[in-house]
Amino acid sequence: MFRILLALFFINLSFGQQINNVDFIKCDALININFKNKLTYGGVIYDFKVLKKTDTIYVDAKNMNIDFVFVNGKKVEFDYSEEKIKIFSNFKIGKNKLQISYSAKPKQTLYFTGEDENLQIWTQGQGRYTSHWLPSFDDVNEKVIFNLKIIFDNKYEVISNGKLIKKSKPSIPIAREVFIYEYSMQKPMSSYLVMLAIGNFEKQTATTKSGTPLEFYLDKNDVSKFEPTYRYSKEMFDYLEQEIGVK
């Protein structure tokens, strides 16, 4: 038990040290999902501030292939341990930009089920598991604004955090018929809250007393279950908004 507590202490200490030295602000991610091979590939660009002089930063990334890492437009050295990308550079205090190109075949967190019309892809990152499919941060204290662009077949619904601001065809021709679904957020959050869901969904909507729109999704084969599944959802949001005073 003592060894476990000691290990947890040093893990938390290392997390705290990065947060004290570096503040990650925004992530712009481009994610291409290959359902047949159960893999994702793409890249992330992080805007971050260096608060104190440091020569190493890290990003959590489980069992990925890391193609390259750039800092402020220049290729830099990195070490990858199958769990973390440690990036080495003479980081300047102030604003910086980190770019990572990667691919992953997640063993958990990003799930592929069904096929054809019944195809579904969905995430469950609760805790510290988003780093299995997206280079991110397992430390819940690191809050980032996530903007995701997701490339997938245009006959499916693609849902992610924030507001869908654009749905367009790629400027470069791709073999299969795909769209780029571009989602944008305004507020920072912990990485484990980043989500995506893809499938043939039916949608219903409602509005809270404050005017907040609610969207409810179910598989098209389960439309008869809408009422029991989302029963009292509007009432719960009405109550919570009244209690906390925030839409």
C-alpha positions as CSV (number, residue, x, y, z in Angstrom):
1,M,0.0,0.0,0.0
2,F,2.8,2.4,0.9
3,R,4.4,1.8,-2.5
4,I,1.1,2.5,-4.3
5,L,0.7,5.8,-2.4
6,L,4.3,6.8,-3.1
7,A,3.8,6.1,-6.8
8,L,0.6,8.2,-6.8
9,F,2.4,11.0,-5.0
10,F,5.2,11.2,-7.7
11,I,2.6,11.0,-10.5
12,N,0.7,13.9,-9.0
13,L,3.9,15.8,-8.4
14,S,5.0,15.4,-12.1
15,F,1.5,16.6,-13.2
16,G,1.7,19.6,-10.9
17,Q,5.2,20.5,-12.2
18,Q,4.0,20.7,-15.8
19,I,0.9,22.8,-14.9
20,N,3.2,25.2,-13.0
21,N,5.5,25.6,-15.9
22,V,3.2,25.3,-19.0
23,D,-0.4,26.3,-19.7
24,F,-2.0,24.6,-22.7
25,I,-4.7,26.9,-24.0
26,K,-6.2,25.5,-27.3
27,C,-6.2,22.4,-29.4
28,D,-7.0,22.3,-33.1
29,A,-7.3,18.7,-34.1
30,L,-7.8,17.0,-37.5
31,I,-8.9,13.4,-37.2
32,N,-9.4,10.9,-40.0
33,I,-11.2,7.8,-39.0
34,N,-10.8,4.5,-40.8
35,F,-13.6,2.2,-39.7
36,K,-12.4,-0.9,-41.7
37,N,-9.0,-0.9,-40.0
38,K,-10.3,0.5,-36.7
39,L,-7.7,3.3,-36.6
40,T,-7.5,7.0,-36.5
41,Y,-4.8,9.3,-37.9
42,G,-4.3,13.0,-38.2
43,G,-2.7,15.8,-36.2
44,V,-3.1,18.2,-33.3
45,I,-1.9,21.7,-32.9
46,Y,-1.7,23.1,-29.4
47,D,-1.3,26.7,-28.5
48,F,0.4,27.0,-25.1
49,K,2.2,29.4,-22.8
50,V,5.5,28.7,-21.1
51,L,5.2,30.3,-17.6
52,K,8.7,29.3,-16.3
53,K,11.9,28.3,-18.1
54,T,11.8,24.6,-19.1
55,D,13.4,22.4,-21.7
56,T,10.9,19.5,-21.6
57,I,7.1,19.3,-21.9
58,Y,4.9,16.2,-22.4
59,V,1.6,15.1,-23.9
60,D,-0.1,11.9,-23.0
61,A,-0.6,9.5,-26.0
62,K,-1.2,5.8,-25.5
63,N,0.1,3.2,-28.0
64,M,0.4,5.6,-30.9
65,N,2.7,6.0,-33.9
66,I,4.2,9.5,-33.7
67,D,5.3,10.7,-37.1
68,F,6.8,14.0,-36.2
69,V,6.7,16.9,-33.7
70,F,7.1,20.6,-34.5
71,V,7.5,23.5,-32.0
72,N,6.9,27.0,-33.5
73,G,7.3,25.6,-37.0
74,K,10.6,23.7,-36.4
75,K,11.0,20.0,-36.1
76,V,12.2,19.0,-32.7
77,E,13.5,15.9,-30.9
78,F,11.1,13.9,-28.8
79,D,11.0,10.6,-26.8
80,Y,8.0,8.3,-26.9
81,S,7.4,5.7,-24.3
82,E,4.1,4.3,-25.6
83,E,2.3,6.4,-22.9
84,K,3.8,10.0,-23.2
85,I,5.4,12.1,-25.8
86,K,8.3,14.0,-24.1
87,I,9.3,17.0,-26.3
88,F,12.7,18.6,-25.9
89,S,13.3,22.2,-27.0
90,N,14.6,25.5,-25.7
91,F,11.1,26.7,-25.0
92,K,10.7,30.4,-24.8
93,I,8.6,32.0,-22.1
94,G,5.3,33.2,-23.5
95,K,3.2,31.9,-26.4
96,N,4.3,28.8,-28.3
97,K,2.8,26.4,-30.8
98,L,3.1,22.5,-30.8
99,Q,2.2,20.3,-33.7
100,I,2.0,16.5,-33.5
101,S,1.3,14.1,-36.4
102,Y,0.1,10.6,-35.3
103,S,-1.9,7.5,-35.9
104,A,-3.5,5.1,-33.4
105,K,-5.4,1.8,-33.2
106,P,-7.1,2.3,-29.9
107,K,-7.5,-0.7,-27.6
108,Q,-10.1,1.2,-25.6
109,T,-12.0,4.5,-25.3
110,L,-12.8,4.7,-29.1
111,Y,-15.1,1.9,-30.0
112,F,-16.2,0.5,-33.4
113,T,-19.4,-1.5,-33.7
114,G,-21.8,-2.8,-36.3
115,E,-21.4,-2.4,-40.0
116,D,-22.9,-0.6,-43.0
117,E,-26.2,1.0,-42.0
118,N,-25.7,-0.1,-38.4
119,L,-22.2,1.2,-38.1
120,Q,-21.4,3.1,-34.9
121,I,-18.2,4.8,-33.6
122,W,-18.2,6.3,-30.1
123,T,-15.9,7.4,-27.3
124,Q,-15.9,7.0,-23.6
125,G,-13.0,8.9,-22.1
126,Q,-14.2,9.4,-18.5
127,G,-11.3,9.7,-16.2
128,R,-8.0,9.8,-18.2
129,Y,-8.6,7.7,-21.3
130,T,-9.0,10.2,-24.2
131,S,-5.2,9.9,-24.8
132,H,-5.8,6.5,-26.3
133,W,-7.1,8.2,-29.5
134,L,-6.1,11.8,-29.2
135,P,-2.8,13.2,-27.9
136,S,-4.0,15.1,-24.9
137,F,-3.7,15.3,-21.1
138,D,-4.6,12.7,-18.5
139,D,-4.4,15.3,-15.8
140,V,-7.9,16.6,-15.2
141,N,-6.5,20.0,-14.0
142,E,-5.2,20.8,-17.5
143,K,-8.1,22.7,-19.2
144,V,-8.0,23.2,-22.9
145,I,-10.3,24.6,-25.6
146,F,-10.8,21.7,-28.1
147,N,-11.8,22.3,-31.7
148,L,-12.2,19.1,-33.7
149,K,-12.3,18.5,-37.5
150,I,-13.5,15.0,-38.2
151,I,-13.2,13.3,-41.6
152,F,-15.7,10.5,-42.2
153,D,-18.2,9.2,-44.7
154,N,-20.9,11.7,-45.6
155,K,-23.9,9.4,-45.1
156,Y,-23.5,9.2,-41.3
157,E,-24.2,11.7,-38.5
158,V,-21.0,12.9,-36.9
159,I,-21.3,14.5,-33.4
160,S,-18.7,16.1,-31.2
161,N,-18.3,18.8,-28.5
162,G,-19.3,22.4,-29.2
163,K,-21.0,23.9,-32.2
164,L,-21.0,22.4,-35.7
165,I,-19.8,25.4,-37.6
166,K,-19.0,23.8,-41.0
167,K,-19.6,20.6,-43.0
168,S,-17.7,20.5,-46.2
169,K,-16.0,18.3,-48.8
170,P,-12.2,18.1,-48.5
171,S,-10.3,20.4,-50.9
172,I,-8.0,17.4,-51.8
173,P,-9.9,14.5,-53.5
174,I,-10.2,11.4,-51.3
175,A,-11.0,7.9,-52.6
176,R,-14.3,7.6,-50.6
177,E,-17.1,10.1,-50.3
178,V,-16.4,12.0,-47.1
179,F,-17.1,15.3,-45.4
180,I,-15.1,17.3,-42.9
181,Y,-17.2,18.0,-39.8
182,E,-15.8,21.1,-38.0
183,Y,-16.8,21.6,-34.4
184,S,-15.8,24.6,-32.3
185,M,-15.8,25.4,-28.6
186,Q,-15.5,28.6,-26.6
187,K,-14.7,27.3,-23.1
188,P,-11.8,25.1,-21.9
189,M,-12.3,21.7,-20.4
190,S,-10.5,18.6,-19.2
191,S,-9.4,16.2,-22.0
192,Y,-11.6,13.3,-20.8
193,L,-14.7,15.3,-21.8
194,V,-13.7,15.3,-25.5
195,M,-16.1,13.1,-27.4
196,L,-17.3,12.0,-30.8
197,A,-20.1,9.7,-31.9
198,I,-20.8,8.5,-35.5
199,G,-23.7,6.6,-36.8
200,N,-27.2,6.6,-38.3
201,F,-28.9,8.6,-35.6
202,E,-32.4,10.0,-35.2
203,K,-32.5,13.4,-33.5
204,Q,-35.2,15.1,-31.4
205,T,-35.0,18.6,-29.9
206,A,-36.4,20.5,-27.0
207,T,-35.8,23.9,-25.3
208,T,-35.3,24.8,-21.7
209,K,-37.2,27.6,-20.0
210,S,-34.0,29.8,-20.4
211,G,-34.0,29.1,-24.2
212,T,-31.1,26.6,-24.2
213,P,-31.6,24.1,-27.0
214,L,-31.3,20.4,-26.2
215,E,-30.6,17.7,-28.8
216,F,-31.3,14.0,-28.1
217,Y,-29.9,11.3,-30.3
218,L,-30.8,7.6,-30.7
219,D,-30.0,4.9,-33.3
220,K,-32.6,4.9,-36.0
221,N,-33.6,1.4,-35.1
222,D,-34.5,2.6,-31.6
223,V,-36.7,5.5,-32.3
224,S,-39.6,4.0,-30.3
225,K,-37.4,4.3,-27.2
226,F,-37.0,8.1,-27.3
227,E,-39.6,8.8,-24.6
228,P,-38.4,6.4,-21.9
229,T,-34.7,7.1,-22.7
230,Y,-34.9,10.9,-22.4
231,R,-37.9,11.2,-20.0
232,Y,-37.7,14.2,-17.7
233,S,-34.4,15.5,-19.4
234,K,-35.9,18.9,-20.1
235,E,-37.2,19.1,-16.5
236,M,-33.7,18.2,-15.2
237,F,-32.1,20.9,-17.2
238,D,-34.7,23.4,-16.1
239,Y,-34.0,22.5,-12.5
240,L,-30.2,22.7,-12.8
241,E,-30.3,26.0,-14.6
242,Q,-32.5,27.5,-11.9
243,E,-30.3,26.1,-9.1
244,I,-26.9,27.2,-10.5
245,G,-28.0,30.3,-12.3
246,V,-26.2,29.4,-15.5
247,K,-27.7,28.4,-18.9
